[in-house]
Structure formats: C-alpha cells, structure tokens
Amino acid sequence: MRGVGSLKRYSTFSTRRSFLRIGALAPWCMASPCMASPCMARVGDLGAYEGTSFGTAKSCILLWLDGGPSHLETFDPKIDVPREVQGPLGTTPTRIPGVHFSGELERCAKLADEMTIIRSMTSPLGEHGLANQYALSGYLPSPNVQYPSFGSIASHQRALDWKGFLGVGDEPFWVHSDPGSPSFQVRDLEIHPSLDPTRLERRREMLDRLQDSRKGSGFRGAFEWILSPQAKRAFDLKQESDATRERYGLRSFGQSCLLARRLVEQRVPFVTVVQPGWDTHENMVVPLRDGFAGAKVGVGLIPTFDQAASALIEDLRQGGLLDETMVIAMGEFGRTPKVNTRGGRDHWPRVYSVMLCGGGLPRGVVYGSSDRIGESPIDHPTSPSDLVHTLLIRLGVRPDQTLMTPEGRPIRVNQHGRPIDALL
C-alpha cells in the first residue's frame, strides 16, 4: 500500500491496489498538533457545542472510493426501470424495510440497520480533482487558498488528505507498503541501519536545543513515533489470526481496513483507506464485479469493498468501538443514470450516495432520495459543505470556528454548510 500527499487524482494507479493514510497518531507518537502547526491560530469561543451530538465520534475511518463510485451500483440501485438505467448487477434487499443495495453488496445489506445512507448528495463539480477537494473540505476550490480537509481539522484539534494552510504538522502519515503483502512493513518505524543508539541520542539532544521549540517538539514526537513499541505492534498484522485476515479479504483493501481497525483501537483519530479504480467509463462489470476478464468468482471493487467494510463494521461493533468510531464510505461524485454505449457510466455529480455508520449516527436511516432513474435529488438535497458541517460536529469541531492562514486571513472551518438535523 502506498500513501500519497493529497486526493487530487490517482489516474496513474492500478485499480488493483489501495492506499492508507493516517492523521496525527496520538497518543503515542506525534506531538500536539497545535505545537506542530505554527502557521495556525484559533479565534473565538471553543467551548462545548450545544447539543448531545457534539464529539460523539472519537475516531473516524474514511473509506475513500476514488474515481466516483456509481450510486446505481452501490447504495441507490433502481428497480423496475429500463435496463440501461438499472445496470447489470441487480439488487439485494437490506434490513431496512423497502430499501435495496446493489446485488454485490450482500454483506453490507445485512448491516444496513447499523447505517445511515444519504441518497441525495449533490455537487456542481464533475472533474475529479476539484470534486475531491470540495467533498473533503466542504469548500469549493479556490486558486488562492487550499482549504484543509475535515480530517485534518479534526486531527488538528485532538492531518489526513491535504493539510491546506494548517501547516506540515497536520500532514498525514503515509504507509508506504501494502498490508496485503506477506512482507508488509512500515519503513518509517525503523531506525536507519547507519544510526546506532549513541548517534541517535546526539541528534535528539541537538533538536532539543533548537530555538524554535515548536519545530523541536515536532521532531521529538517523530523520535517517539520511530522508537515506540506500541506503534510497531499496531501495524503488525501478524498478530491477527488467519481467520480474521481472511474474513476481511487478503487483498490490499481488506488488509488496509483491518489495519485501520487496529489503529483506531490505539486511539488514532483519523484513518483513510483509499480504494482506487471507480472511474468506470466502460465495461464496468469487469472492474466492479469480476475484477478481471473471465473471472469466475467476483473479486472486483464492489465484492472486495463489501467483504472488507462489513468485516470492519462487525469488528468495531463486537469490540465496543462502533459507537465512538465513525465509518464513512464515499467518493467525489456519482455516475450517469444511463449506461453508455461502452458499457460504463460517466461522471455525474448531480446526485450520488454516501454511507455512514457508527460514531453516534442514527441507525437504519435513509436520508434523502433521488428520482426514479437516479438523475437528480427529489428531497433533502445535500451539498458536500452540509455533510462536512455535520461530520465536524460529530467529530467535536465547531463549524463556526475561525482559523487563521499564515498571512493572517481569517477563514471559518465551514462557511456555507448547514447541519443535517436528521444525522444529529
């Protein structure tokens, strides 16, 4: 698995790989985010936000389905419509009466009573990079400011996709290897062979003398991270039984979800698992269901997601962590209502779906709906800004809080969103 610095576009990456990134790894590695981010200031009252929904999610796992997953092949399939609308994957009933998921989401369908499904997400942006930024920050992209993602903001106060103006201390920690590989190791948790303990201690002492105490603190946190046995144990998937690893699926995405569970067990505030390959403009049955031409068993994106996401939710529930861990599955937009002449669907931001689970969110709820063919929202249209606003409240961040850019420009955490009351 390989980490990357932002979610702008994975166009050069294989659809058979996935990637994992981690926010500030408190309590056992990184220093305080505030100390590690000298370019950021806070303005205003940061006291308790009114309402019992504030801060119910202590951790968050974002399953980012990169490329624009089809809502019609995942969480909003259509029944009794023309074949070119319904698509080739069929439907399966869920534990929410009258609600169906894709026919390839059978495991998730059995957990739908734990979920909130938003079927009325809508955005004006149909280009991957711009839509990514809007979806993750709640701000329409600007040439003047790179807005932080909601994960960076949440981790900053207790960095994820891109840090925006928060500074390098809120960058994500990247896992530069594949948890699905038998030789999986996190290279940045090992001391370079050229460094013996004496040399390492001299470097630590030198950093302690730095006049910029905040910079020094960041490096000291990195030392603690490298030397931490607890960090190494958290990344050691060999501590899991073979049966558990197989239940998640032995591909990269499944093992990444298992690793995400292990990290939130250590109180990591934010983990992102990226599953690329959802930009299915042609012959979508192969990447979505089969995995490769001629496959007899579904190893495509949707069966892989179904196995891993359901195992993750079940484990969090059984371990008593689901109530305080929010799981989100989403991408930057949906796909066109009609299958095109190449057997795929094209970009469609007008309406799409998001799956939410845990972290105090309502259970067994479908919020909003699309029209008969999945072309437009017909009730409760929800923008990315609205969703970010609501997620921030659940993550314990006041959306009306003001941050300062390095140039001294005040910017609200969330400017244009409104809370989704049904999710609070």
N, C-alpha and C positions, 0 to 999 in steps of 0.2 A: 504494500500500500504506500502511496506517496502523498505527502502533503503539499499544498500549494498555497500561495500567499493571498489569493483572492478568488472569488467565484465569478470571474468575468466571462470565461468561456473555456471549456475543455475540448475544443474541437479536434485537437491532435491526439487525444487519449482514446485508448481502446475501450469499447463498451464492455469488455470482459474484466475490467479492473475497477476497483473502488478505492476511496481515499478517506483518511480520517484526520481530523484536526481537533485540537483541544484548546480550551480557553485557559485562563490562569489556574494553575494546578494547586490551589490552596487545599489543605493547609500545609502540605508537606514539601512544597518546592518554591514557587515564585514568591517574591516579596510582595508587600502591599501594592495593589495596582495604583493607588494614589501616589505612592512614592516612586513608582516606576514610570509615571507619566507626567513629567514636569511641565508639559505644554498645556495641561488641562486644569481648569479651575471650576468650582461649583458655586452657583449663586442661588439664593432663595432658601426657603424653609424645607428641609429634607426630613421632617418628622413623619410620623406614621400617616399613611394614606388612609382616608376614611373608607371603611368597608372591610368585610371579612375576607375578601378575595385577594387582598394585597399580600404578596410574598408567600403564597401557598406553595409555589414551586421553588424548592431549594436547588434543584439541578434541572438541566434540560438536555435532551438528546435530539438533535435535529437530523433527520434522515432526508438529505437533500437529493432529490431525484432530478439530476441535472439534464437539461435539454428540453424540458417541457413535457411532462407526462400527460397522456391523454386522459381526461376526466371520464370519457366514454368507455375506456378500457380499464378503469380503476374503480373510483368511488361514485360515479354517476352514470352507470350504463342505462341505456334506454330499451324498453320493451314495446313490442307492437309498433315498430317503426320500420321504414324501408331498410333493406339490408345494408345499403351504403351509409346509413346513419348508425345502425346498431353495431356494425363491425363483426369480426369473425370469432370473438372469444366468448360470447354468450354471457349469461348472468348466473348468480347464485344467491339464494335468499340469505338474509342475515338474521341475527337475533333481535333486531329491531323490526317489529311487525310492518310489513309492506315495503321494506327497504331492501334493495338488492345491491350487491357489489359485482365486479367482474367475475366471470366464471373461473378465472385463475386465482382468485383471492379467497379460496375456501377457508383457510385457516383464520385469516383476518375477519371473515364474515362471522365466525363463531365467537369473536371477541368484540363485535360491534357494540354490544351493550356496555362496553367499557369506554367507548369512543365518543367524540364529537366530530361530526363530518360537516364541514362548510361546503355547500354546493353552489354558492353564489359569489365566489371571489371574482373580481373584475378589475382590469387594468387597461390603460391605453397603449401599453408598450409591448410590441411583438418582436423586438430584437433581443437576443439572448443577454448580452452584456448589460444593456440598460435595464431590462426587466429583472435581472438578478439583483442589481443594486436597489431597485425600488422595492422588491419583495423582501429584502433583508434589512433595509434601513427604514422603510416607510417614507422615504423622501424621493421625489422624482429626481433623477440625476441632474447634477449641475456641473458646468465646466469650472466653476470657481471653488467648490467645496466637495470633498469626498466624505460623505456622511458615514458615520460608523454604523455597523450592523447592530441589531438589538442584542446579539450575543456578546459583542464587545462591551456594550454599555452595561449589560447585566453583570458580566465578569468584572468589569472595572469597579463596580461598587461592592462586591463581596469578596481573551480577545479572540476572537473567532475568525470571521471571514475576511474582513479587511478592517484595519484599525481606524481609518479615517483620520480625523485630527486629534485623536486621543493620544497618539504617541506610540513609540516602539514597545513600551511596557504592556500594551494591550494587543500586541500581535499574537496570533495563535502559536501554539507549539505544534510542529508538524511531525507526523510519524512517517519516516522515510523508508518504510518497508511494508511488506504485505503480511498481515496476520494470517492469511490463508496459506502461507508458505511454511513447510516444516522447519525451515531455518530462520523463522521470524525473530528478529531482534530489533530493539530501538537503539540505533547507533549513538544517539546523543546522551544516553545514560551510561556510557562507558568512558573511562579516562583514557586519553591517548597513550599508546604504549611508551612514548618518549618521556612521559611525565611520571617521575617517581613521587612518593608522598612528600619528600622534602621540598622538591621544586614546586609542587602544587601548593604547599603551605606558604612558601615565599610569595607566590602570586596572590594568594589570599591576603596576606599582610600588606602587600603593595596596594591592592584595591581598597583595603580599609583606610589607607592614608589619603585616598583621593579627596580633594576638596569638595567635589560635587557629591554630597552624601547620598543623594537620590540615585545617582548613577552607580555609586558603590553598592548601595543596597540591592540594586537590581542584579549586579554581578554576584553578590553574596548569595542571593536567592538561587542563582544558577548553580553555584557551588553545592548548595544544599540539595538541589534537584539531582545533580550528577551523582552525588555520594549517597543518596537516600536509598536504603534497602527497601523501604516501603514502596517507593516509586517503581523499583525494579520488579517487585512482587506483583504490583498491579498490572504490569504489562506481560507477565509470564502466563501465557495461555496454557502452558503445560500443567498448571495447577488445576485446570478443569478436566473433568472426566471425558473420555472419548465419547460417551453417550451424549453429554451436554454439547460438545463441539459439533457432533453430527446433527443434533436437533436444530442448531442454528443454520446448518449448512456449511460445508467445508470450503466454499468459495470465499473470495475476499470480502464480499459484502456481509455474509453471515458471520465470519470471524471478526469483522470490524464491529458489528453490532454486539457480539459477545464481549469484546474488549471495551466497548462503550459502557456496558453494564458494569464491568469490573471497575471502571474509572469512577462512575457515579457512586459506587459503593465506598470509594475513598473520598467522597465529597468533592469531586471535581465539579465545578458549577456548570460547565457548558462543553458539550462534545458534539462535533459534527461528523457524520458519516456520509460520504458522497457516493452515490451510485450513478455513474455517467452512462450515456447511451440512449436517453429517452427522446432524442430528436429524430423521430421515426417518420421520415417523409415518404418512404417507400417500403413495400413488402414487410409491413410491421409485424406480421405473425412470427417471423424469424427472430428478431431481437426481443420482442415482448413475451412470446410463449416458448418457442422451440430452443432458442439460444444459438443454434446453427442449423444450416440446411440439412434436412434428413434426420434430425434428432427424433428419437422415439419417446423420450421422456422430457417433459418440459424443464429446461434449465435456463430459460430466458429471464429477462428482467423481472417480470411480474411473479412467476413462481419463486424466484430467488428472494425477492422482497417479501413475499407472503410468508415464506418459511422463517426468515430471519426476524422480521418485525413482530410476528406473532410470538416467537420464542422469547424475544426481548420483553414484550409486554407481560407475558405469563411469568417470566422470572422476576421481573420487578414487582408484580403483584404478590407472588408467593414469598418474596423476600421482604415484604412490607415497605417497599420503596416507591410503589407506584403513586401513592397519594402525594408524595413530595417530589416526584420526578415527572416532568412534562416531556412527552414524546411527540414530536411533530414530523409529519411526512408531507413534503410539498416540493414543488418546483417553481419555475418562474412564470409559467402560463400553461394553458391547456392546448388542445388540438382542434382542428376544424370539425364541424358537425358531420360532414360527409367525407367518406373515404375517397381519396383522389384516384386518378386513373393508374397510378403506380402502386396501388395497394397500401398507401400510407395516409397519414393525416398531416396537415401543415400547421403552422403557428396560429394560435387562437387565444388572445388574451381577454376577449370579451367576457368569457365566463370559464371558470375552472374550479377545481376542488382542492381542499386541504383536509388532512386527517390529523386530529389532535387527540391526545389521551393522557390521563394522569395529571399530576400537579394540582389537584383540586378542581379540575374542569368538570363540567356536567358529564354524566354518563348516558349513553344510549340516545344521543340527541343528533338530529339532522337540522342544521341551521341554514335557512335559505334554500332556494331551488332554482334550477334552470328550466327553460321552456321544454316543450315536447321533444325537440331534437338536440338539445344541449347547445343552443346557439347564443342565448342571452339569459341573464338572470331575470326572474319574474317576481321575486320578492327578496327583501333584505340584501340588496347589492352591497358588497363588502370590498373595500379597497385594501391594498397592502398596508396603507397607513393606518386604517382601522384595526387590522389584525395586529400589527406591531404595537399599537397603543394598548390593546388588550393583553397581549403577551407580556409587555413590560409590567403591567400591574400585577399579573400572576407571578412574575419574577422578582417583584419587590422594588421596582423602579418607578418613581413618579413621572408620568409622561410630561408634566408641566415643568419639570426641572430644566434649568438652563445651564448649558456648558459653554465654555469659552474656547475659541480656537487660539492657536499660537499668536495670531495677530490681534487678539483681544475682541473678536467679534462674538457677541452672544448668540447662541443658537439653542433653541429648545430641543429637548430629546425627541419630542414628537410634536410637530406643528399642526398638521392638518387632519389627524385621525380623530375618531370618536370611539368611545368604548362600545364593545359589543355586549350589551347588557345580558343577553341570554347566556353568555360564556362567563359571566361574573356572578 
